[in-house]
């Protein structure tokens, strides 16, 4: 499978989820954009899954929706079986080649 196509599809899925969160909270786009400290056009890009939107904008939106902890938690390697298994090994403080 084409990695670029996979990323594009997942960004679109994520944007659709952001939109659903907004609608479930009965927020207008203008309201959420204001709460997040971004423009309405940037929010529209987030909801479309535009790959050019900054991660800062996405995180601001998720904070405004009250979902930032879920996003941050999804990056935690200890939240997965593989991550927990690997954590039992001694991890280096940095990787050298």
Beta strands, then each sheet from edge to edge (+ up, - down):
end
